[in-house]
């Protein structure tokens, strides 16, 4: 396919409409980050890293990943039932977390703030993120790419604005700003989806059970796979919270947030459009679409990362100050795994279409194990966060590369 044809395909599937909002939201975040880093300091960033890690793990899994089935369900009654089952599950898991946090000494195992507010804010964020995921999948199913684009932009503007507005609220300003962003994001999606999630809520136990059984491969395979993917991303912060002071965790969080910018653009725009393209395409074309997308995206991302790596240290020192310069090294070490993670995040949509979710689970387990073992080995050898990040990311990159190969091989078998 020529460059012109590729751009026509992207335009047809609303890639530019979606990516415009995602890119703009990340530009806003990157511009604001140096000011927020100087305003809050490393400890507040460390608290936010811990909050975000727990929220991402529980919030993403709170729907049991049944929400991922929404775009491929053609029967409206089944789709409604899955949406409501996911909603009930989200609220239940958020409540269970809150009770566990307050009634057990789990918070004493990590360097969490001693007051009760941290657990409460995290429980609220878990519930909001679960609802956000359900609304997002409903928007994908309806093809509302412009609404999804507006959601990202609205969320980021709100989060950044509230981060500045809440900076005097002890060390929870970033946390409250993120919660505010989730609320705005859900509101935008709910309006775009015409409130379909909240209309006529009812859940027949017998029918809900039959629907759950029909789509049980999503919680069993996709749910477990996603849980391991999120754990791979967030476990480092949780482990580092036991090995290093919150200031060191804050340095890691800054590097991770910078790395998340391209990850969000690729995953939320290209990944979503790629998924919609797969839903519309004949199965015999899936391999061609996959291979073309991987070549284009891989080449562009690799080139961009090489440029950023060459200027990472002076840019971070200039933007954030001398106190943050160690984040540059961590950022460079995150890049190899970051490249393959972005590509795999896009490519794994093929496994949903083919209902081969067990493949994704295997890759997710491998990356999680690589992360944990890499951190422990790197820390035992070097005794530094840089050593732990470097070793673990090599293993993650290799695991994800193998996962991309598995997807390609599976697609080659489709007739």
FENVEN-V670944 format. One record per helix or strand of 2 or more residues. SS is the DSSP state (2 for helix, 1 for strand). FROM is the first residue (numbers start at 1). TO is the last residue. If there is no record, write none. Layout:
SS,FROM,TO + SS,FROM,TO
//
This chain:
2,3,12 + 2,15,40 + 2,42,61 + 2,66,72 + 2,76,103 + 2,105,109 + 2,117,142 + 2,145,165 + 2,173,192 + 2,196,198 + 2,205,214 + 2,216,243 + 2,246,280 + 2,283,320 + 2,322,324 + 2,326,347 + 2,349,354 + 2,357,382 + 2,385,412
//
